[in-house]
Amino acid sequence: MPSVRIAACAPGGPRPTGPMRARDLCERLDLAIMPKNIESTRHKLKRLVSLGVLTEPERGLFAQHRPSNSAPPAHPTQVDG
């Protein structure tokens, strides 16, 4: 399933590599370097940006979303006692 592979290999996946372009991700996924594959991958990366999973620090460059230190924790813990 390509979408799962993209999420696993996207920047910040199992082997973080820093920001990457759609073409680089196609190479990492062993997809043929063809315009249709690059555009499809770019579209999926843009979708992950819109969901807040990735960021796009520069046009066409995708990176792992790093929340700021001032943000509240995503899952507050409850302390019994």
Secondary structure, 3 states (H helix, E strand, C coil): CHHHHHHHHCCCCCCCCCCECHHHHHHHCCCCCCHHHHHHHHHHHHHHHHCCCEEEEECCEEEECCCCCCCCCCCCCCCCC
